[in-house]
Amino acid sequence: MKLKRGNRIFLSERGHNGFFYPTNRELSLVDDVDAKILSWTGGGEDKVAVVVPENTPAHDWIKTITVRGPVWINRSDLDKS
């Protein structure tokens, strides 16, 4: 699937038994990227886990950072991508 520039993503954190869960840290993609949907649970009803290419640039309201590892998107954004 393709995630478009400006899509909101949420970073992951390790939780119970080493599983990844979404955080509240929200970033916006700097460029369009290819992503792969993961069949993970843990995002509740509103978030879906995806893998983006390593070193994907995203920014918060202050700076641009490099994203690594799985990230989460809002389930409602699946139809927009």
Buried (B, 14 or more C-beta within 10 A) or exposed (E): EEBEEEBBBBBBEEEEEEEBBBEEEBBBBBEEBEBEEBEBEBBEEEBBBBBBEEEBEBEEEEEEBEBEEBBBBBEEBEEEB
